[in-house]
Amino acid sequence: MPAKVKTFSELAMEYGVCRNTLRKWIKPIEKELNLTRRALHEWQVKKIYLFLDEPR
């Protein structure tokens, strides 16, 4: 699955969980991601995919 700019909700839907659950899963790398309220940049999406493995 190619990475691109996505919202946090879109990313959570790909993993089949709610946003709060996804946020808990990525807690260990949260500081590296520099999360804001805006859409996730491509590099942030790639980093999450590497940490959690790409969704099916």
mmCIF file as Biopython writes it, N, C-alpha, C and O atoms, coordinates in Angstrom:
data_model
#
loop_
_atom_site.group_PDB
_atom_site.id
_atom_site.type_symbol
_atom_site.label_atom_id
_atom_site.label_alt_id
_atom_site.label_comp_id
_atom_site.label_asym_id
_atom_site.label_entity_id
_atom_site.label_seq_id
_atom_site.pdbx_PDB_ins_code
_atom_site.Cartn_x
_atom_site.Cartn_y
_atom_site.Cartn_z
_atom_site.occupancy
_atom_site.B_iso_or_equiv
_atom_site.auth_seq_id
_atom_site.auth_asym_id
_atom_site.pdbx_PDB_model_num
ATOM 1   N N  . MET A ? 1  ? 0.839   -1.173 0.000  1.0 0.0 1  A 1 
ATOM 2   C CA . MET A ? 1  ? 0.000   0.000  0.000  1.0 0.0 1  A 1 
ATOM 3   C C  . MET A ? 1  ? 0.892   1.247  0.000  1.0 0.0 1  A 1 
ATOM 4   O O  . MET A ? 1  ? 1.663   1.446  0.938  1.0 0.0 1  A 1 
ATOM 5   N N  . PRO A ? 2  ? 0.801   2.062  -1.005 1.0 0.0 2  A 1 
ATOM 6   C CA . PRO A ? 2  ? 1.663   3.242  -1.067 1.0 0.0 2  A 1 
ATOM 7   C C  . PRO A ? 2  ? 1.260   4.278  -0.027 1.0 0.0 2  A 1 
ATOM 8   O O  . PRO A ? 2  ? 0.074   4.484  0.231  1.0 0.0 2  A 1 
ATOM 9   N N  . ALA A ? 3  ? 2.247   4.921  0.561  1.0 0.0 3  A 1 
ATOM 10  C CA . ALA A ? 3  ? 1.992   5.948  1.558  1.0 0.0 3  A 1 
ATOM 11  C C  . ALA A ? 3  ? 1.677   7.263  0.858  1.0 0.0 3  A 1 
ATOM 12  O O  . ALA A ? 3  ? 2.215   7.551  -0.211 1.0 0.0 3  A 1 
ATOM 13  N N  . LYS A ? 4  ? 0.810   8.053  1.461  1.0 0.0 4  A 1 
ATOM 14  C CA . LYS A ? 4  ? 0.487   9.380  0.952  1.0 0.0 4  A 1 
ATOM 15  C C  . LYS A ? 4  ? -0.044  10.194 2.121  1.0 0.0 4  A 1 
ATOM 16  O O  . LYS A ? 4  ? -0.143  9.687  3.238  1.0 0.0 4  A 1 
ATOM 17  N N  . VAL A ? 5  ? -0.380  11.434 1.874  1.0 0.0 5  A 1 
ATOM 18  C CA . VAL A ? 5  ? -0.936  12.269 2.933  1.0 0.0 5  A 1 
ATOM 19  C C  . VAL A ? 5  ? -2.314  11.720 3.299  1.0 0.0 5  A 1 
ATOM 20  O O  . VAL A ? 5  ? -3.158  11.504 2.430  1.0 0.0 5  A 1 
ATOM 21  N N  . LYS A ? 6  ? -2.529  11.497 4.592  1.0 0.0 6  A 1 
ATOM 22  C CA . LYS A ? 6  ? -3.792  10.930 5.067  1.0 0.0 6  A 1 
ATOM 23  C C  . LYS A ? 6  ? -4.185  11.589 6.376  1.0 0.0 6  A 1 
ATOM 24  O O  . LYS A ? 6  ? -3.343  12.126 7.096  1.0 0.0 6  A 1 
ATOM 25  N N  . THR A ? 7  ? -5.472  11.541 6.671  1.0 0.0 7  A 1 
ATOM 26  C CA . THR A ? 7  ? -5.906  12.001 7.982  1.0 0.0 7  A 1 
ATOM 27  C C  . THR A ? 7  ? -5.722  10.854 8.970  1.0 0.0 7  A 1 
ATOM 28  O O  . THR A ? 7  ? -5.579  9.693  8.586  1.0 0.0 7  A 1 
ATOM 29  N N  . PHE A ? 8  ? -5.730  11.210 10.249 1.0 0.0 8  A 1 
ATOM 30  C CA . PHE A ? 8  ? -5.578  10.198 11.285 1.0 0.0 8  A 1 
ATOM 31  C C  . PHE A ? 8  ? -6.757  9.220  11.241 1.0 0.0 8  A 1 
ATOM 32  O O  . PHE A ? 8  ? -6.587  8.025  11.483 1.0 0.0 8  A 1 
ATOM 33  N N  . SER A ? 9  ? -7.951  9.733  10.932 1.0 0.0 9  A 1 
ATOM 34  C CA . SER A ? 9  ? -9.145  8.882  10.841 1.0 0.0 9  A 1 
ATOM 35  C C  . SER A ? 9  ? -9.023  7.872  9.702  1.0 0.0 9  A 1 
ATOM 36  O O  . SER A ? 9  ? -9.389  6.708  9.861  1.0 0.0 9  A 1 
ATOM 37  N N  . GLU A ? 10 ? -8.508  8.318  8.554  1.0 0.0 10 A 1 
ATOM 38  C CA . GLU A ? 10 ? -8.320  7.413  7.415  1.0 0.0 10 A 1 
ATOM 39  C C  . GLU A ? 10 ? -7.350  6.295  7.770  1.0 0.0 10 A 1 
ATOM 40  O O  . GLU A ? 10 ? -7.569  5.132  7.429  1.0 0.0 10 A 1 
ATOM 41  N N  . LEU A ? 11 ? -6.285  6.661  8.454  1.0 0.0 11 A 1 
ATOM 42  C CA . LEU A ? 11 ? -5.295  5.672  8.849  1.0 0.0 11 A 1 
ATOM 43  C C  . LEU A ? 11 ? -5.893  4.668  9.833  1.0 0.0 11 A 1 
ATOM 44  O O  . LEU A ? 11 ? -5.638  3.468  9.732  1.0 0.0 11 A 1 
ATOM 45  N N  . ALA A ? 12 ? -6.683  5.159  10.780 1.0 0.0 12 A 1 
ATOM 46  C CA . ALA A ? 12 ? -7.329  4.276  11.749 1.0 0.0 12 A 1 
ATOM 47  C C  . ALA A ? 12 ? -8.298  3.317  11.043 1.0 0.0 12 A 1 
ATOM 48  O O  . ALA A ? 12 ? -8.382  2.144  11.406 1.0 0.0 12 A 1 
ATOM 49  N N  . MET A ? 13 ? -9.033  3.816  10.030 1.0 0.0 13 A 1 
ATOM 50  C CA . MET A ? 13 ? -9.954  2.954  9.285  1.0 0.0 13 A 1 
ATOM 51  C C  . MET A ? 13 ? -9.204  1.850  8.558  1.0 0.0 13 A 1 
ATOM 52  O O  . MET A ? 13 ? -9.693  0.723  8.470  1.0 0.0 13 A 1 
ATOM 53  N N  . GLU A ? 14 ? -8.017  2.160  8.033  1.0 0.0 14 A 1 
ATOM 54  C CA . GLU A ? 14 ? -7.216  1.135  7.353  1.0 0.0 14 A 1 
ATOM 55  C C  . GLU A ? 14 ? -6.862  -0.007 8.301  1.0 0.0 14 A 1 
ATOM 56  O O  . GLU A ? 14 ? -6.836  -1.170 7.899  1.0 0.0 14 A 1 
ATOM 57  N N  . TYR A ? 15 ? -6.592  0.326  9.549  1.0 0.0 15 A 1 
ATOM 58  C CA . TYR A ? 15 ? -6.240  -0.691 10.545 1.0 0.0 15 A 1 
ATOM 59  C C  . TYR A ? 15 ? -7.480  -1.309 11.197 1.0 0.0 15 A 1 
ATOM 60  O O  . TYR A ? 15 ? -7.368  -2.287 11.937 1.0 0.0 15 A 1 
ATOM 61  N N  . GLY A ? 16 ? -8.649  -0.748 10.929 1.0 0.0 16 A 1 
ATOM 62  C CA . GLY A ? 16 ? -9.892  -1.297 11.473 1.0 0.0 16 A 1 
ATOM 63  C C  . GLY A ? 16 ? -10.084 -1.004 12.951 1.0 0.0 16 A 1 
ATOM 64  O O  . GLY A ? 16 ? -10.702 -1.793 13.666 1.0 0.0 16 A 1 
ATOM 65  N N  . VAL A ? 17 ? -9.561  0.123  13.415 1.0 0.0 17 A 1 
ATOM 66  C CA . VAL A ? 17 ? -9.699  0.510  14.823 1.0 0.0 17 A 1 
ATOM 67  C C  . VAL A ? 17 ? -10.137 1.971  14.893 1.0 0.0 17 A 1 
ATOM 68  O O  . VAL A ? 17 ? -10.141 2.676  13.884 1.0 0.0 17 A 1 
ATOM 69  N N  . CYS A ? 18 ? -10.504 2.417  16.088 1.0 0.0 18 A 1 
ATOM 70  C CA . CYS A ? 18 ? -10.864 3.826  16.257 1.0 0.0 18 A 1 
ATOM 71  C C  . CYS A ? 18 ? -9.590  4.651  16.427 1.0 0.0 18 A 1 
ATOM 72  O O  . CYS A ? 18 ? -8.508  4.109  16.655 1.0 0.0 18 A 1 
ATOM 73  N N  . ARG A ? 19 ? -9.737  5.960  16.312 1.0 0.0 19 A 1 
ATOM 74  C CA . ARG A ? 19 ? -8.579  6.855  16.394 1.0 0.0 19 A 1 
ATOM 75  C C  . ARG A ? 19 ? -7.859  6.739  17.729 1.0 0.0 19 A 1 
ATOM 76  O O  . ARG A ? 19 ? -6.630  6.777  17.776 1.0 0.0 19 A 1 
ATOM 77  N N  . ASN A ? 20 ? -8.615  6.598  18.817 1.0 0.0 20 A 1 
ATOM 78  C CA . ASN A ? 20 ? -7.995  6.495  20.140 1.0 0.0 20 A 1 
ATOM 79  C C  . ASN A ? 20 ? -7.120  5.251  20.261 1.0 0.0 20 A 1 
ATOM 80  O O  . ASN A ? 20 ? -6.040  5.301  20.851 1.0 0.0 20 A 1 
ATOM 81  N N  . THR A ? 21 ? -7.580  4.152  19.711 1.0 0.0 21 A 1 
ATOM 82  C CA . THR A ? 21 ? -6.801  2.912  19.752 1.0 0.0 21 A 1 
ATOM 83  C C  . THR A ? 21 ? -5.516  3.073  18.950 1.0 0.0 21 A 1 
ATOM 84  O O  . THR A ? 21 ? -4.446  2.669  19.407 1.0 0.0 21 A 1 
ATOM 85  N N  . LEU A ? 22 ? -5.609  3.660  17.759 1.0 0.0 22 A 1 
ATOM 86  C CA . LEU A ? 22 ? -4.420  3.878  16.944 1.0 0.0 22 A 1 
ATOM 87  C C  . LEU A ? 22 ? -3.436  4.788  17.669 1.0 0.0 22 A 1 
ATOM 88  O O  . LEU A ? 22 ? -2.228  4.559  17.619 1.0 0.0 22 A 1 
ATOM 89  N N  . ARG A ? 23 ? -3.938  5.804  18.332 1.0 0.0 23 A 1 
ATOM 90  C CA . ARG A ? 23 ? -3.066  6.722  19.071 1.0 0.0 23 A 1 
ATOM 91  C C  . ARG A ? 23 ? -2.321  5.983  20.185 1.0 0.0 23 A 1 
ATOM 92  O O  . ARG A ? 23 ? -1.149  6.261  20.438 1.0 0.0 23 A 1 
ATOM 93  N N  . LYS A ? 24 ? -3.001  5.044  20.851 1.0 0.0 24 A 1 
ATOM 94  C CA . LYS A ? 24 ? -2.351  4.240  21.899 1.0 0.0 24 A 1 
ATOM 95  C C  . LYS A ? 24 ? -1.268  3.342  21.298 1.0 0.0 24 A 1 
ATOM 96  O O  . LYS A ? 24 ? -0.204  3.161  21.890 1.0 0.0 24 A 1 
ATOM 97  N N  . TRP A ? 25 ? -1.545  2.787  20.126 1.0 0.0 25 A 1 
ATOM 98  C CA . TRP A ? 25 ? -0.582  1.896  19.481 1.0 0.0 25 A 1 
ATOM 99  C C  . TRP A ? 25 ? 0.693   2.633  19.100 1.0 0.0 25 A 1 
ATOM 100 O O  . TRP A ? 25 ? 1.782   2.066  19.195 1.0 0.0 25 A 1 
ATOM 101 N N  . ILE A ? 26 ? 0.577   3.889  18.669 1.0 0.0 26 A 1 
ATOM 102 C CA . ILE A ? 26 ? 1.760   4.611  18.204 1.0 0.0 26 A 1 
ATOM 103 C C  . ILE A ? 26 ? 2.399   5.463  19.303 1.0 0.0 26 A 1 
ATOM 104 O O  . ILE A ? 26 ? 3.316   6.237  19.029 1.0 0.0 26 A 1 
ATOM 105 N N  . LYS A ? 27 ? 1.931   5.329  20.519 1.0 0.0 27 A 1 
ATOM 106 C CA . LYS A ? 27 ? 2.468   6.103  21.647 1.0 0.0 27 A 1 
ATOM 107 C C  . LYS A ? 27 ? 3.997   6.025  21.741 1.0 0.0 27 A 1 
ATOM 108 O O  . LYS A ? 27 ? 4.623   7.052  22.000 1.0 0.0 27 A 1 
ATOM 109 N N  . PRO A ? 28 ? 4.632   4.856  21.543 1.0 0.0 28 A 1 
ATOM 110 C CA . PRO A ? 28 ? 6.099   4.787  21.642 1.0 0.0 28 A 1 
ATOM 111 C C  . PRO A ? 28 ? 6.854   5.665  20.628 1.0 0.0 28 A 1 
ATOM 112 O O  . PRO A ? 28 ? 7.988   6.064  20.892 1.0 0.0 28 A 1 
ATOM 113 N N  . ILE A ? 29 ? 6.249   5.967  19.490 1.0 0.0 29 A 1 
ATOM 114 C CA . ILE A ? 29 ? 6.944   6.779  18.483 1.0 0.0 29 A 1 
ATOM 115 C C  . ILE A ? 29 ? 6.290   8.149  18.309 1.0 0.0 29 A 1 
ATOM 116 O O  . ILE A ? 29 ? 6.579   8.847  17.337 1.0 0.0 29 A 1 
ATOM 117 N N  . GLU A ? 30 ? 5.437   8.533  19.209 1.0 0.0 30 A 1 
ATOM 118 C CA . GLU A ? 30 ? 4.674   9.774  19.092 1.0 0.0 30 A 1 
ATOM 119 C C  . GLU A ? 30 ? 5.577   11.014 18.971 1.0 0.0 30 A 1 
ATOM 120 O O  . GLU A ? 30 ? 5.297   11.909 18.173 1.0 0.0 30 A 1 
ATOM 121 N N  . LYS A ? 31 ? 6.645   11.063 19.752 1.0 0.0 31 A 1 
ATOM 122 C CA . LYS A ? 31 ? 7.537   12.227 19.711 1.0 0.0 31 A 1 
ATOM 123 C C  . LYS A ? 31 ? 8.267   12.325 18.381 1.0 0.0 31 A 1 
ATOM 124 O O  . LYS A ? 31 ? 8.518   13.428 17.896 1.0 0.0 31 A 1 
ATOM 125 N N  . GLU A ? 32 ? 8.607   11.204 17.791 1.0 0.0 32 A 1 
ATOM 126 C CA . GLU A ? 32 ? 9.287   11.204 16.486 1.0 0.0 32 A 1 
ATOM 127 C C  . GLU A ? 32 ? 8.369   11.704 15.372 1.0 0.0 32 A 1 
ATOM 128 O O  . GLU A ? 32 ? 8.833   12.261 14.376 1.0 0.0 32 A 1 
ATOM 129 N N  . LEU A ? 33 ? 7.062   11.501 15.550 1.0 0.0 33 A 1 
ATOM 130 C CA . LEU A ? 33 ? 6.106   11.852 14.507 1.0 0.0 33 A 1 
ATOM 131 C C  . LEU A ? 33 ? 5.740   13.336 14.482 1.0 0.0 33 A 1 
ATOM 132 O O  . LEU A ? 33 ? 5.254   13.832 13.466 1.0 0.0 33 A 1 
ATOM 133 N N  . ASN A ? 34 ? 5.968   14.045 15.583 1.0 0.0 34 A 1 
ATOM 134 C CA . ASN A ? 34 ? 5.602   15.469 15.659 1.0 0.0 34 A 1 
ATOM 135 C C  . ASN A ? 34 ? 4.156   15.685 15.208 1.0 0.0 34 A 1 
ATOM 136 O O  . ASN A ? 34 ? 3.895   16.474 14.300 1.0 0.0 34 A 1 
ATOM 137 N N  . LEU A ? 35 ? 3.234   14.989 15.840 1.0 0.0 35 A 1 
ATOM 138 C CA . LEU A ? 35 ? 1.832   15.042 15.438 1.0 0.0 35 A 1 
ATOM 139 C C  . LEU A ? 35 ? 1.214   16.408 15.695 1.0 0.0 35 A 1 
ATOM 140 O O  . LEU A ? 35 ? 1.480   17.053 16.709 1.0 0.0 35 A 1 
ATOM 141 N N  . THR A ? 36 ? 0.379   16.834 14.745 1.0 0.0 36 A 1 
ATOM 142 C CA . THR A ? 36 ? -0.409  18.055 14.879 1.0 0.0 36 A 1 
ATOM 143 C C  . THR A ? 36 ? -1.857  17.696 14.592 1.0 0.0 36 A 1 
ATOM 144 O O  . THR A ? 36 ? -2.185  16.522 14.421 1.0 0.0 36 A 1 
ATOM 145 N N  . ARG A ? 37 ? -2.705  18.675 14.541 1.0 0.0 37 A 1 
ATOM 146 C CA . ARG A ? 37 ? -4.114  18.412 14.255 1.0 0.0 37 A 1 
ATOM 147 C C  . ARG A ? 37 ? -4.380  18.306 12.763 1.0 0.0 37 A 1 
ATOM 148 O O  . ARG A ? 37 ? -5.502  18.011 12.353 1.0 0.0 37 A 1 
ATOM 149 N N  . ARG A ? 38 ? -3.381  18.536 11.965 1.0 0.0 38 A 1 
ATOM 150 C CA . ARG A ? 38 ? -3.533  18.491 10.512 1.0 0.0 38 A 1 
ATOM 151 C C  . ARG A ? 38 ? -3.337  17.069 9.988  1.0 0.0 38 A 1 
ATOM 152 O O  . ARG A ? 38 ? -3.048  16.145 10.748 1.0 0.0 38 A 1 
ATOM 153 N N  . ALA A ? 39 ? -3.500  16.918 8.695  1.0 0.0 39 A 1 
ATOM 154 C CA . ALA A ? 39 ? -3.298  15.614 8.050  1.0 0.0 39 A 1 
ATOM 155 C C  . ALA A ? 39 ? -1.859  15.160 8.250  1.0 0.0 39 A 1 
ATOM 156 O O  . ALA A ? 39 ? -0.950  15.977 8.401  1.0 0.0 39 A 1 
ATOM 157 N N  . LEU A ? 40 ? -1.669  13.859 8.249  1.0 0.0 40 A 1 
ATOM 158 C CA . LEU A ? 40 ? -0.331  13.285 8.404  1.0 0.0 40 A 1 
ATOM 159 C C  . LEU A ? 40 ? 0.433   13.406 7.093  1.0 0.0 40 A 1 
ATOM 160 O O  . LEU A ? 40 ? -0.113  13.143 6.021  1.0 0.0 40 A 1 
ATOM 161 N N  . HIS A ? 41 ? 1.678   13.798 7.181  1.0 0.0 41 A 1 
ATOM 162 C CA . HIS A ? 41 ? 2.533   13.872 6.000  1.0 0.0 41 A 1 
ATOM 163 C C  . HIS A ? 41 ? 2.925   12.464 5.572  1.0 0.0 41 A 1 
ATOM 164 O O  . HIS A ? 41 ? 2.777   11.500 6.323  1.0 0.0 41 A 1 
ATOM 165 N N  . GLU A ? 42 ? 3.424   12.373 4.358  1.0 0.0 42 A 1 
ATOM 166 C CA . GLU A ? 42 ? 3.813   11.075 3.818  1.0 0.0 42 A 1 
ATOM 167 C C  . GLU A ? 42 ? 4.859   10.392 4.689  1.0 0.0 42 A 1 
ATOM 168 O O  . GLU A ? 42 ? 4.783   9.183  4.908  1.0 0.0 42 A 1 
ATOM 169 N N  . TRP A ? 43 ? 5.841   11.152 5.191  1.0 0.0 43 A 1 
ATOM 170 C CA . TRP A ? 43 ? 6.891   10.554 6.019  1.0 0.0 43 A 1 
ATOM 171 C C  . TRP A ? 43 ? 6.322   10.039 7.341  1.0 0.0 43 A 1 
ATOM 172 O O  . TRP A ? 43 ? 6.827   9.056  7.882  1.0 0.0 43 A 1 
ATOM 173 N N  . GLN A ? 44 ? 5.284   10.681 7.868  1.0 0.0 44 A 1 
ATOM 174 C CA . GLN A ? 44 ? 4.666   10.213 9.105  1.0 0.0 44 A 1 
ATOM 175 C C  . GLN A ? 44 ? 3.904   8.911  8.863  1.0 0.0 44 A 1 
ATOM 176 O O  . GLN A ? 44 ? 3.965   7.983  9.671  1.0 0.0 44 A 1 
ATOM 177 N N  . VAL A ? 45 ? 3.194   8.856  7.751  1.0 0.0 45 A 1 
ATOM 178 C CA . VAL A ? 45 ? 2.446   7.646  7.399  1.0 0.0 45 A 1 
ATOM 179 C C  . VAL A ? 45 ? 3.412   6.477  7.208  1.0 0.0 45 A 1 
ATOM 180 O O  . VAL A ? 45 ? 3.155   5.375  7.692  1.0 0.0 45 A 1 
ATOM 181 N N  . LYS A ? 46 ? 4.521   6.713  6.504  1.0 0.0 46 A 1 
ATOM 182 C CA . LYS A ? 46 ? 5.507   5.647  6.284  1.0 0.0 46 A 1 
ATOM 183 C C  . LYS A ? 46 ? 6.084   5.146  7.604  1.0 0.0 46 A 1 
ATOM 184 O O  . LYS A ? 46 ? 6.276   3.943  7.787  1.0 0.0 46 A 1 
ATOM 185 N N  . LYS A ? 47 ? 6.362   6.079  8.530  1.0 0.0 47 A 1 
ATOM 186 C CA . LYS A ? 47 ? 6.929   5.705  9.823  1.0 0.0 47 A 1 
ATOM 187 C C  . LYS A ? 47 ? 5.931   4.853  10.625 1.0 0.0 47 A 1 
ATOM 188 O O  . LYS A ? 47 ? 6.326   3.898  11.294 1.0 0.0 47 A 1 
ATOM 189 N N  . ILE A ? 48 ? 4.654   5.198  10.554 1.0 0.0 48 A 1 
ATOM 190 C CA . ILE A ? 48 ? 3.621   4.411  11.242 1.0 0.0 48 A 1 
ATOM 191 C C  . ILE A ? 48 ? 3.512   3.031  10.606 1.0 0.0 48 A 1 
ATOM 192 O O  . ILE A ? 48 ? 3.401   2.031  11.315 1.0 0.0 48 A 1 
ATOM 193 N N  . TYR A ? 49 ? 3.543   2.966  9.268  1.0 0.0 49 A 1 
ATOM 194 C CA . TYR A ? 49 ? 3.497   1.676  8.574  1.0 0.0 49 A 1 
ATOM 195 C C  . TYR A ? 49 ? 4.684   0.794  8.978  1.0 0.0 49 A 1 
ATOM 196 O O  . TYR A ? 49 ? 4.521   -0.411 9.170  1.0 0.0 49 A 1 
ATOM 197 N N  . LEU A ? 50 ? 5.856   1.379  9.105  1.0 0.0 50 A 1 
ATOM 198 C CA . LEU A ? 50 ? 7.023   0.604  9.503  1.0 0.0 50 A 1 
ATOM 199 C C  . LEU A ? 50 ? 6.893   0.106  10.947 1.0 0.0 50 A 1 
ATOM 200 O O  . LEU A ? 50 ? 7.272   -1.022 11.258 1.0 0.0 50 A 1 
ATOM 201 N N  . PHE A ? 51 ? 6.365   0.943  11.804 1.0 0.0 51 A 1 
ATOM 202 C CA . PHE A ? 51 ? 6.235   0.582  13.213 1.0 0.0 51 A 1 
ATOM 203 C C  . PHE A ? 51 ? 5.154   -0.474 13.435 1.0 0.0 51 A 1 
ATOM 204 O O  . PHE A ? 51 ? 5.357   -1.412 14.206 1.0 0.0 51 A 1 
ATOM 205 N N  . LEU A ? 52 ? 4.023   -0.331 12.777 1.0 0.0 52 A 1 
ATOM 206 C CA . LEU A ? 52 ? 2.877   -1.247 13.002 1.0 0.0 52 A 1 
ATOM 207 C C  . LEU A ? 52 ? 2.730   -2.315 11.924 1.0 0.0 52 A 1 
ATOM 208 O O  . LEU A ? 52 ? 1.883   -3.198 12.058 1.0 0.0 52 A 1 
ATOM 209 N N  . ASP A ? 53 ? 3.502   -2.265 10.894 1.0 0.0 53 A 1 
ATOM 210 C CA . ASP A ? 53 ? 3.325   -3.074 9.684  1.0 0.0 53 A 1 
ATOM 211 C C  . ASP A ? 53 ? 2.144   -2.506 8.907  1.0 0.0 53 A 1 
ATOM 212 O O  . ASP A ? 53 ? 1.197   -1.982 9.493  1.0 0.0 53 A 1 
ATOM 213 N N  . GLU A ? 54 ? 2.210   -2.614 7.603  1.0 0.0 54 A 1 
ATOM 214 C CA . GLU A ? 54 ? 1.151   -2.063 6.765  1.0 0.0 54 A 1 
ATOM 215 C C  . GLU A ? 54 ? -0.153  -2.821 6.976  1.0 0.0 54 A 1 
ATOM 216 O O  . GLU A ? 54 ? -0.142  -4.038 7.162  1.0 0.0 54 A 1 
ATOM 217 N N  . PRO A ? 55 ? -1.284  -2.104 6.949  1.0 0.0 55 A 1 
ATOM 218 C CA . PRO A ? 55 ? -2.579  -2.791 7.104  1.0 0.0 55 A 1 
ATOM 219 C C  . PRO A ? 55 ? -2.879  -3.675 5.900  1.0 0.0 55 A 1 
ATOM 220 O O  . PRO A ? 55 ? -2.355  -3.461 4.806  1.0 0.0 55 A 1 
ATOM 221 N N  . ARG A ? 56 ? -3.697  -4.630 6.112  1.0 0.0 56 A 1 
ATOM 222 C CA . ARG A ? 56 ? -4.034  -5.580 5.033  1.0 0.0 56 A 1 
ATOM 223 C C  . ARG A ? 56 ? -5.075  -5.004 4.121  1.0 0.0 56 A 1 
ATOM 224 O O  . ARG A ? 56 ? -5.482  -5.656 3.160  1.0 0.0 56 A 1 
#
